Amino acid sequence: MLTVKLKEDYIRLGQALKAAGIAGSGVDAKFMIQEGHVKVNGTTEYQRGKKLYDKDRIECNGEIIEIIK
């Protein structure tokens, strides 16, 4: 499991994918999300700007990323 530590109150989904090293760029993250490859807390998410908070979980390409404060 990968973790992304919050610097603010939240992080946007596209930024979290980049911070975890799953997406190489914002464009990569955008396509992964648009194509339905990303789940947030078990639900497929299509919004790149979705705000994520402490304890949220992302699933993408077989990896699990947890957002921590």
VMD Tcl script that draws the C-alpha trace (Angstrom):
set ca {
  {0.00 0.00 0.00}
  {1.21 3.46 -0.92}
  {0.50 6.57 1.12}
  {0.16 10.24 0.28}
  {0.61 12.68 3.14}
  {-1.63 15.74 3.14}
  {0.05 19.14 3.29}
  {-3.31 20.93 3.38}
  {-6.80 19.83 4.40}
  {-7.32 17.94 1.12}
  {-5.64 16.88 -2.12}
  {-7.27 16.55 -5.52}
  {-7.44 13.10 -7.12}
  {-5.17 13.90 -10.06}
  {-2.54 15.37 -7.74}
  {-2.72 12.33 -5.45}
  {-2.09 9.95 -8.38}
  {0.97 11.99 -9.36}
  {2.23 12.23 -5.75}
  {1.97 8.45 -5.34}
  {3.89 7.86 -8.58}
  {0.97 6.09 -10.29}
  {0.63 8.80 -12.96}
  {3.66 10.44 -14.53}
  {1.81 13.65 -15.35}
  {-1.51 15.39 -14.99}
  {-2.45 14.24 -18.50}
  {-1.76 10.61 -17.56}
  {-3.90 11.00 -14.44}
  {-6.69 12.61 -16.47}
  {-6.89 9.70 -18.91}
  {-6.70 7.06 -16.17}
  {-9.61 8.73 -14.39}
  {-11.69 9.35 -17.55}
  {-11.28 5.72 -18.65}
  {-12.67 4.47 -15.32}
  {-9.46 2.90 -13.97}
  {-9.63 4.76 -10.64}
  {-11.81 4.01 -7.61}
  {-12.14 6.22 -4.55}
  {-13.41 4.45 -1.44}
  {-14.67 1.58 -3.61}
  {-16.58 3.69 -6.15}
  {-15.34 4.44 -9.68}
  {-14.51 8.14 -9.88}
  {-14.51 10.22 -13.08}
  {-13.71 13.65 -11.59}
  {-10.03 14.55 -11.67}
  {-10.68 17.42 -9.24}
  {-12.39 15.23 -6.60}
  {-11.20 16.36 -3.17}
  {-9.66 13.64 -1.02}
  {-9.30 13.84 2.74}
  {-7.60 11.92 5.55}
  {-8.29 8.16 5.40}
  {-9.64 8.18 1.82}
  {-8.46 5.26 -0.33}
  {-7.70 5.16 -4.03}
  {-7.48 1.96 -6.07}
  {-5.74 2.13 -9.44}
  {-3.90 -0.45 -11.57}
  {-3.81 -2.95 -8.70}
  {-2.32 -0.42 -6.28}
  {-3.99 0.97 -3.17}
  {-3.16 4.48 -2.06}
  {-4.21 5.80 1.33}
  {-4.44 9.50 2.07}
  {-3.03 10.34 5.52}
  {-2.88 13.54 7.52}
}
mol new
graphics top color blue
foreach p $ca { graphics top sphere $p radius 0.5 }
foreach p [lrange $ca 0 end-1] q [lrange $ca 1 end] { graphics top cylinder $p $q radius 0.2 }
display resetview
